[in-house]
Amino acid sequence: METTNVVTAGRVERQNVTFQRDELTIAGHLFTPPGFDEELQYPALIVQGAVTMVKENAPDNYAPLLAREGFVVLDFDYVSYGESEGQPRKNENVEGKLKDLQAALTYLQTLSYVGKIGMVGICTSGGNAAYLAATDDRLTALAAVVPWMYEPALEEPFWGSETIEKNNQKAQDARQRFAQNGEWLTTQIFTNDPMVEGFNLTPGEYYFDKHRGGSVNQWRNQIFWGAWEEWAQVFDPISQAPKIRIPTLVFSTDDALIPDQAKKFYNLLNTEKELVWSEGYHFNFYDVAPEIYKAIDAVVPFMQKHLADS
């Protein structure tokens, strides 16, 4: 584990940090609050973003805002993304991302000034956070912000049998080629044109705008073709909801992606829970005011309540 290059943003400090998972180095940013004192203890949050996002996307927008409220905040590049190690690159893997999040918990627990730990999962990471909350009792509270609460039953209505069959074959071919010679076949994770290949057909303004997500040099609109089945047939945060036993906040809107799935996830929770139904367009919650502040205003009191020392 390493920390380097302290960057001051107002009175919030950011450090570049690394930690390990299965002999792979994961790169992250650690934010500490104003007036930070290593002799004290602080509630901590892991903040992660949408599919293929790197830490410089939405996570780095949320993290300093949360740190200003008194939290130690960690965001990082999942294995195979950004500055983190791992092959094949840009590979979605449900179990792998769970291991990454568990490694982040382990890293935070090595810091003497960290107390209870929660997670804020934005979009797809809301689903990844559900896996963490369902399996690791070191996590104290969960907040899912405009979460992509997918389930495999949506595969057919989303993509149709013809596309699924074609993509399954491409995924199998990609995995074989990588295993044989390390060849790495990719496609776009997002496409806004039905004539252009990609996993998800979406307006995706945040990603295609060169002044927003498209301006983040560390991010690429790419995904390993071999990850298709993980994305469309394995990822199932809905199945994790009944297993969760920690306080959980679900924050979404009618104009978020698959909002009915967020409600379904919430209804399946058998634990202390809170639903905040706000207003705003999904992609604006990554980087636009007032939407991002609406999410922060919901997350902060929830986490302050549940991460406070008892």
C-alpha positions as CSV (number, residue, x, y, z in Angstrom):
1,M,0.0,0.0,0.0
2,E,1.3,3.4,-1.0
3,T,0.2,7.0,-0.7
4,T,1.7,9.8,-2.8
5,N,1.1,13.3,-4.2
6,V,-1.2,15.1,-1.8
7,V,-3.5,17.5,-3.7
8,T,-5.4,20.2,-1.8
9,A,-8.9,21.1,-3.1
10,G,-10.0,23.8,-0.7
11,R,-9.6,22.3,2.7
12,V,-10.1,18.8,1.4
13,E,-6.9,16.8,0.7
14,R,-6.6,14.1,-1.9
15,Q,-3.9,11.4,-1.9
16,N,-3.1,8.9,-4.6
17,V,-3.1,5.5,-3.0
18,T,-2.7,1.9,-4.0
19,F,-3.7,-1.4,-2.4
20,Q,-3.7,-5.0,-3.4
21,R,-6.2,-7.7,-4.6
22,D,-5.0,-11.1,-5.7
23,E,-1.5,-9.8,-6.3
24,L,-3.0,-7.0,-8.5
25,T,-2.4,-3.3,-7.7
26,I,-5.5,-1.2,-7.5
27,A,-5.1,2.6,-7.8
28,G,-7.3,5.0,-5.9
29,H,-7.8,8.4,-4.5
30,L,-8.2,9.0,-0.7
31,F,-9.9,12.2,0.4
32,T,-9.7,13.5,3.9
33,P,-12.0,16.2,5.4
34,P,-11.2,19.7,6.5
35,G,-9.2,19.9,9.7
36,F,-8.2,16.3,9.3
37,D,-6.3,14.9,12.3
38,E,-4.7,11.4,12.1
39,E,-5.2,11.0,15.9
40,L,-9.0,11.1,15.5
41,Q,-11.4,8.6,13.9
42,Y,-13.7,9.4,11.0
43,P,-16.5,7.6,9.3
44,A,-15.4,6.4,5.9
45,L,-17.1,5.9,2.5
46,I,-16.2,3.9,-0.6
47,V,-17.6,5.8,-3.7
48,Q,-17.8,4.1,-7.1
49,G,-19.4,4.9,-10.4
50,A,-21.1,3.5,-13.5
51,V,-19.9,0.7,-15.7
52,T,-16.5,1.3,-17.2
53,M,-16.1,4.5,-15.2
54,V,-12.7,5.4,-13.8
55,K,-12.2,7.3,-10.5
56,E,-11.8,10.6,-12.4
57,N,-15.4,10.3,-13.6
58,A,-18.4,10.6,-11.2
59,P,-16.5,9.2,-8.2
60,D,-14.1,12.1,-8.1
61,N,-17.1,14.5,-8.3
62,Y,-18.8,13.0,-5.3
63,A,-15.8,12.2,-3.1
64,P,-14.7,15.8,-2.3
65,L,-18.2,16.9,-1.6
66,L,-18.7,14.0,0.9
67,A,-15.2,14.6,2.4
68,R,-16.3,18.2,3.2
69,E,-19.0,16.7,5.3
70,G,-16.5,15.0,7.6
71,F,-16.0,11.6,5.8
72,V,-12.8,9.9,4.8
73,V,-13.6,8.9,1.2
74,L,-12.0,6.3,-1.1
75,D,-12.6,5.9,-4.8
76,F,-10.6,3.7,-7.1
77,D,-10.3,2.1,-10.5
78,Y,-11.7,-1.4,-10.6
79,V,-9.3,-4.1,-11.7
80,S,-8.6,-3.8,-15.5
81,Y,-9.7,-0.2,-15.6
82,G,-7.8,3.1,-15.5
83,E,-4.5,2.9,-13.5
84,S,-5.3,-0.4,-11.9
85,E,-3.7,-3.6,-13.1
86,G,-5.5,-6.6,-14.5
87,Q,-6.0,-8.4,-17.9
88,P,-7.9,-8.4,-20.1
89,R,-8.4,-4.7,-19.9
90,K,-11.9,-3.2,-19.4
91,N,-13.3,-6.5,-18.3
92,E,-16.6,-6.6,-16.5
93,N,-16.6,-9.4,-13.9
94,V,-19.1,-9.5,-11.1
95,E,-17.1,-11.6,-8.7
96,G,-13.9,-9.7,-9.5
97,K,-15.6,-6.3,-8.7
98,L,-16.8,-7.8,-5.4
99,K,-13.2,-8.8,-4.6
100,D,-12.1,-5.3,-5.5
101,L,-14.6,-3.8,-3.1
102,Q,-13.6,-6.2,-0.3
103,A,-10.0,-5.2,-0.9
104,A,-11.0,-1.6,-0.5
105,L,-12.6,-2.4,2.8
106,T,-9.5,-4.2,4.0
107,Y,-7.4,-1.2,2.9
108,L,-9.5,1.3,4.8
109,Q,-9.4,-0.9,7.9
110,T,-5.6,-0.5,8.0
111,L,-6.0,3.2,8.5
112,S,-6.0,4.0,12.2
113,Y,-8.2,7.1,11.7
114,V,-11.1,5.1,9.9
115,G,-14.1,4.1,11.9
116,K,-17.2,2.6,10.5
117,I,-17.4,2.2,6.7
118,G,-20.2,2.7,4.2
119,M,-20.5,2.6,0.5
120,V,-22.0,5.0,-2.1
121,G,-22.6,3.2,-5.3
122,I,-23.6,5.3,-8.3
123,C,-25.4,3.7,-11.2
124,T,-23.9,0.2,-11.9
125,S,-21.8,0.4,-8.7
126,G,-25.1,0.6,-6.8
127,G,-25.6,-3.0,-8.0
128,N,-22.0,-3.9,-7.2
129,A,-22.5,-2.4,-3.7
130,A,-25.5,-4.7,-3.3
131,Y,-23.2,-7.7,-3.7
132,L,-20.8,-6.3,-1.1
133,A,-23.5,-5.5,1.4
134,A,-25.0,-9.0,1.0
135,T,-21.7,-10.8,1.6
136,D,-19.4,-8.7,3.8
137,D,-20.4,-7.7,7.4
138,R,-17.6,-5.1,7.6
139,L,-19.8,-2.7,5.6
140,T,-22.1,-0.7,7.9
141,A,-24.4,1.1,5.5
142,L,-25.2,1.3,1.8
143,A,-26.4,4.1,-0.4
144,A,-27.4,3.4,-4.0
145,V,-27.7,6.5,-6.2
146,V,-29.7,6.3,-9.4
147,P,-28.7,2.6,-9.3
148,W,-28.6,0.2,-12.3
149,M,-30.5,-2.6,-10.5
150,Y,-30.4,-5.0,-13.4
151,E,-31.4,-8.7,-13.4
152,P,-30.9,-11.3,-16.2
153,A,-34.7,-11.4,-16.9
154,L,-34.2,-8.1,-18.6
155,E,-31.8,-9.5,-21.2
156,E,-34.4,-10.5,-23.8
157,P,-36.5,-7.4,-23.6
158,F,-33.4,-5.1,-23.7
159,W,-31.5,-6.7,-26.5
160,G,-33.7,-9.3,-28.3
161,S,-32.8,-12.9,-29.2
162,E,-31.0,-12.1,-32.4
163,T,-28.6,-9.7,-30.8
164,I,-28.1,-11.9,-27.8
165,E,-27.1,-14.9,-30.0
166,K,-24.7,-12.8,-32.0
167,N,-23.1,-11.2,-28.9
168,N,-22.8,-14.6,-27.1
169,Q,-20.8,-15.9,-30.1
170,K,-18.6,-12.8,-30.2
171,A,-18.0,-13.1,-26.4
172,Q,-17.0,-16.7,-26.7
173,D,-14.6,-15.9,-29.6
174,A,-13.1,-13.0,-27.6
175,R,-12.4,-15.2,-24.6
176,Q,-10.8,-17.9,-26.8
177,R,-8.6,-15.4,-28.6
178,F,-7.4,-13.9,-25.3
179,A,-6.7,-17.3,-23.8
180,Q,-4.8,-18.4,-26.9
181,N,-2.6,-15.4,-27.7
182,G,-3.6,-12.5,-25.5
183,E,-5.6,-10.8,-28.3
184,W,-8.0,-8.3,-26.7
185,L,-11.2,-7.7,-28.7
186,T,-13.3,-4.8,-27.7
187,T,-16.5,-3.0,-28.6
188,Q,-18.2,0.2,-27.2
189,I,-19.9,-0.1,-23.9
190,F,-22.3,2.8,-25.0
191,T,-23.6,3.6,-28.5
192,N,-26.2,6.2,-29.3
193,D,-26.8,4.9,-32.8
194,P,-28.5,1.6,-33.4
195,M,-26.3,1.2,-36.5
196,V,-23.1,1.4,-34.4
197,E,-22.1,-1.7,-32.4
198,G,-22.0,-1.5,-28.6
199,F,-23.3,-3.2,-25.5
200,N,-25.8,-0.5,-24.5
201,L,-27.9,1.7,-26.8
202,T,-28.5,4.9,-24.8
203,P,-28.4,8.7,-25.3
204,G,-25.5,8.7,-22.9
205,E,-24.9,12.4,-23.2
206,Y,-22.4,12.4,-20.3
207,Y,-20.1,10.0,-22.2
208,F,-20.4,11.5,-25.7
209,D,-19.9,15.1,-24.5
210,K,-16.2,16.0,-24.8
211,H,-16.7,18.6,-22.0
212,R,-18.1,16.0,-19.6
213,G,-17.3,12.3,-19.3
214,G,-15.8,12.3,-22.7
215,S,-13.2,14.8,-21.5
216,V,-11.7,12.3,-19.0
217,N,-8.5,11.1,-20.6
218,Q,-8.4,8.0,-18.4
219,W,-11.8,6.8,-19.6
220,R,-12.5,5.0,-22.9
221,N,-15.8,4.0,-24.4
222,Q,-14.6,0.4,-24.6
223,I,-15.4,-2.9,-23.0
224,F,-13.9,-6.4,-23.5
225,W,-16.1,-8.4,-25.8
226,G,-15.6,-11.4,-23.6
227,A,-17.5,-9.7,-20.8
228,W,-20.9,-9.7,-22.6
229,E,-22.4,-12.6,-20.6
230,E,-21.2,-11.1,-17.3
231,W,-22.9,-7.9,-18.2
232,A,-26.2,-9.3,-19.6
233,Q,-26.6,-12.7,-18.0
234,V,-24.7,-12.8,-14.7
235,F,-25.0,-9.3,-13.1
236,D,-28.0,-9.6,-10.8
237,P,-28.1,-7.2,-7.9
238,I,-31.9,-7.7,-7.6
239,S,-31.0,-11.2,-6.3
240,Q,-28.9,-9.7,-3.5
241,A,-31.5,-7.5,-2.0
242,P,-33.1,-10.1,0.3
243,K,-29.7,-11.0,1.7
244,I,-28.8,-7.5,2.8
245,R,-29.0,-6.8,6.6
246,I,-27.5,-3.3,6.8
247,P,-29.3,0.0,6.6
248,T,-29.8,0.9,2.9
249,L,-30.7,4.1,1.1
250,V,-32.1,4.0,-2.4
251,F,-32.0,7.3,-4.2
252,S,-33.6,7.6,-7.7
253,T,-36.0,9.4,-10.0
254,D,-38.5,8.7,-12.7
255,D,-36.0,9.9,-15.2
256,A,-33.2,7.6,-14.0
257,L,-32.3,4.4,-15.9
258,I,-34.7,1.5,-15.1
259,P,-36.3,3.3,-12.2
260,D,-38.8,0.5,-11.6
261,Q,-35.9,-1.8,-10.9
262,A,-34.7,0.6,-8.1
263,K,-38.1,0.3,-6.5
264,K,-38.1,-3.5,-6.9
265,F,-34.7,-3.7,-5.2
266,Y,-36.0,-1.4,-2.4
267,N,-39.1,-3.5,-1.9
268,L,-37.1,-6.7,-1.6
269,L,-34.9,-5.3,1.2
270,N,-35.6,-6.9,4.6
271,T,-33.6,-4.4,6.6
272,E,-33.7,-0.8,7.8
273,K,-34.2,1.1,4.6
274,E,-35.0,4.5,3.1
275,L,-36.3,5.5,-0.3
276,V,-35.7,9.0,-1.6
277,W,-37.5,9.7,-4.8
278,S,-36.2,12.9,-6.3
279,E,-36.3,14.7,-9.7
280,G,-33.6,14.8,-12.4
281,Y,-32.2,13.1,-15.4
282,H,-30.0,10.1,-14.8
283,F,-26.8,11.3,-16.4
284,N,-27.0,14.6,-14.7
285,F,-26.4,12.9,-11.4
286,Y,-22.9,12.2,-12.5
287,D,-21.7,15.8,-12.7
288,V,-24.4,18.5,-12.9
289,A,-25.9,20.8,-10.3
290,P,-28.4,20.7,-8.8
291,E,-28.8,17.0,-9.4
292,I,-25.5,15.9,-7.8
293,Y,-26.3,18.0,-4.7
294,K,-29.7,16.4,-4.4
295,A,-28.0,13.1,-4.1
296,I,-25.4,14.4,-1.6
297,D,-28.1,15.9,0.5
298,A,-29.8,12.5,0.8
299,V,-26.6,10.5,1.3
300,V,-24.9,12.7,4.0
301,P,-27.5,12.6,6.8
302,F,-28.2,8.9,6.1
303,M,-24.5,8.0,6.4
304,Q,-23.9,10.4,9.4
305,K,-26.7,8.5,11.2
306,H,-25.5,5.0,10.5
307,L,-21.8,5.5,10.6
308,A,-21.7,7.5,13.9
309,D,-20.0,5.9,16.8
310,S,-22.5,4.1,19.0
